[in-house]
Amino acid sequence: MSWDLPAPFVLDLEVEDSSIDHYGHVNNAEYLRWVERISWAHSEHLGLSLAHYRQLDRAMVVHRHELDYLSPAFAGDTLQLATWIVACDDRLTLTRRFQLQHAGTRRTLLRACTRFACIELSSGRPRRLPEAFRQCYGGALVSQ
């Protein structure tokens, strides 16, 4: 695959019939679900699971999503979704980029960017990134 950035974390996807909307292609909301899915998978790969979030009383919540839909996907398509952490301010926020490609044609179907903010789970208030987050997420930074 020809990725926008080096060393992506990649998730293989097979488009199921349930992902298809009334226009006959993947529904826009499905792309957002895939972005969430790979974000969690990558966090777990880095060593931060939901259990760790709860233990630390911290979470990374979405502050802003930007999704650029470039080309449709259809039932039965095999896709690859990549993610990278491209910014981590070591205080409150981190930013991920995403790229979705059709596995057969290598055509990019989607590019996206999500900015996350750290909150305290028990109160919902913004809080500094705990050391475990700074190490895991900061250690995975990729230069744009």
Helices and strands as residue ranges (DSSP letters): E 9-14, G 17-19, H 28-46, H 50-56, E 58-69, E 78-88, E 93-102, E 108-120, H 131-139
